[in-house]
């Protein structure tokens, strides 16, 4: 089981993924959903969302509710 550290600041969450971590919101309905940063050769880094079934959604962008949320967790 992965331990989650809860924070309230999207800036801290972004800093965490920039150093190789993963982030998630408590308010997300899907279990196992998380975001990480992925760098692919020749391209700019992209945020990638892991979906409940384990598949990846590259190019995830935070919505306004995500940006204003106070239920972020660091994985």
C-alpha positions, 0 to 999 in steps of 0.5 A: 500500500502506498502512503500518501502525504496530504498537502493543500497547495497545488504548487507543492504538488507540482514541485513534487512531480518535477522531482519524480513523484506522483500526486493525486486528489482525495476528491477523485472518484477513481481508485488508483488515479495519480499524475506523474511527469513523463519526459520522452526524448525530443518532447517537452515533459507532459503530465500523465494521468494513471486511470483506475484500470492502470491505463495512462492518459498522457497530456493531462491538464489540471482543471480550475477545480483541480488548481483550487483544490485543497485535497492534494496528496503526494505519493 
